[in-house]
Every structure is written in C-alpha cells, then in structure tokens.
C-alpha cells in the first residue's frame, strides 16, 4: 500500500511504493504455504495477508483479482461440445467452475456445463444431440452407399466399362454391334481394294525396276559395243567419243541429232563393203541404245539414188513411222539427195522441235563426189557445207543456211580408215 509523507526539502511529496509479498517467494517456499488459499474459499485470510505483506513487494496471480467491466482480461465463452457424452460429467466439478465462482454476481457465467446455465440452452443442446443421434445412422448409410457407388464406378472406369442402367447397357451393346459391323465392312473394302491394286502395283514396280536395270545394262552394253567398234575398225578415239557423247545427249534430252560420216572412195585400197558393214553396226548399236531394247528393230536405210519423191513432204511421211520405231535413220550419200527433197531433213534434224524424239540421223558423204577442192586451211564443217550447197542449187537461199546448220552437226571423219 502507498502512504503519504510530508513534503521534503526539495518541495515535493515523498511516495514510498509498497506491495504485497509475492506468493512465490524464494526465501521460504515451504513456510508461507498457509497464505495460499483456494480460489472460492470463504474463509477470511485478509488479516494474515496484511501482516505478512507489509512493506514487501508481491506479485499477484492475475486469476486472484476480481474481474471488472473495465478489466483488460477478456472473458471468453467456452466452446460447447454437444457431441461429447462421456466427458460432460468430467467438466462439471468444482475445479472447472473456479472462474465462474470467482466472478462477481453481476457478471454472468459463460460455461456451457455450469449448473447455472439457462434451461433453454440446455434443452436446445439436448434436442440437438438427440437429433444428431437420430441422423447419424441415416448419414452413415448414405455415406456407405455413396462410397460403394464411387468404388464401383472407379473399378468400372479402370476396366474401361461404365456403370449404366439396363436400357443404357442395351443401347450401348447395339451401338457396339453396329460399330463392329461398320469396322468389318471397312476392313473388307480395304482388303478388296488392296488385292485389286496389288498386282498392278507389283507389275509397275517390276517394270520400273526392269526399266532402270535395262537402262543401266544398255548403257554398259552401248559403251562396250562402241569400244569394240573402235578396236575392230581402228577408228580414231576422238571420233568414237564424239559419237558416244552425241547419242548420250539425244537419249537424255529426248531430242534429235545428226551425224555425218565422211569417207573418200578415191583413196587407195578403199573397201566399200567394210565401210557399209561398219555403218550398219554403228546404226544398230545406236538404235538399240536409243530405243532401250536389247533386240531393237532394224534401223531405217535410205539410199539417195533410189528416192523418187517429188516433194519433201512425201519423204517425211514415208519414213517417219520407221524412224519412230527404230530411232535411227541412215541416209547414204547425202550429196545425191535432190534439192526438192533435201528440205525434209530440216524437220528430221530439228534439235528443239524434232519430227521424231530421241532419234539419230546418220548421213554418209563421199568427198569424191564434191566438185570443190578441199582447202587445207578450211574446217571440215566449211568444206561439207560448201559441197552440199553446190549440190542443192535449186533450194532458196533463205532455206539453205538453216538446213546446213541442222544437217552438218557432228562430223566423223573415216577417210583414212577404209
């Protein structure tokens, strides 16, 4: 307790704080147990407390103070546990009602299990507990039904089968049967189409493979045969190379080309039979290569002295189909072809728009029949063009230049061979 004293020399009031002695005194813990009383005890212990706590600081237990409306200690309402049955009686003894007994009469008790609780609350709790006990079996039954249904659905989902009713299962079986029939029909259609198209597909693949193998085989044969002709007739390698290169370009580009084989009958020991045989073998080898057949049709041979046509159109229509089949047209002694018929070779030898695609036109030219003397300084092309121009005197000049350009293309000189 605080006490007032007379003012000091410094003009103030001396205030000496005092308090009650703490109940947990470390000096004599076992001698002061009589000052601790039980909460709610009716015995008066104020006199002993006053004597022992004079001029000694004491720390109160907050639970020992009276609760007031202005007290900072909040009073909470206990939570009710309506679902507990066995524990209700355990919390109704005097120990649990200490706080309610220590409160003043003006502060109502908030304990749910106190004997001073309102009758309405007690009846409400009992009714709630009774209704909850009645609802528990029904809730458990519904929960078990839901769990069994969920379990059945989970098992059905894992097996890929849904839980359906009787009508749904019947409709689902009908849909399954219909889908199975449609699937079988589609499989039958695919199989029938496959077996229908399979022979054609196999034949096409075999033909393509055979064609590819034949191309490769004919190229090798063509190279081998040309090399054999070179060795057999002792042809200049450059002349054979020109021949092989020209025929390969015709084959790859699907166009036409002309080759002139120049020979001279005035040379010593000229063998015309051997030369004709050489030309036949070269023409046959070229025809087999251009038509991609191991046994190609016989090449077409035109002898200029036997031509009886009046117009070049007749010469075109007469041999076009034969050239289309064989791929090679051999014209012997081109210098003897009449001027009126020579224009036909303008169309046979057209490189960009040929009369027959993938065709070779072989000409032979006997320089002994040329009126002009060969100039040592002139090229072979100039000499041959001059020779043919002197033979085709009746041809218009505007047609001569294009014709000579197409006819005189690749020159194979064999004058010193036969």
PyMOL commands that set and color helices and strands:
alter all, ss='L'
color gray80, all
select helices_A, chain A and resi 33-35+46-52+62-64+98-102+119-159+166-233+237-253+272-290+304-306+312-326+334-336+339-342+344-348+367-369+380-391+397-407
alter helices_A, ss='H'
color red, helices_A
select strands_A, chain A and resi 3-7+13-16+256-263+300-303+328-332+359-366+410-413
alter strands_A, ss='S'
color yellow, strands_A
deselect
rebuild
show_as cartoon
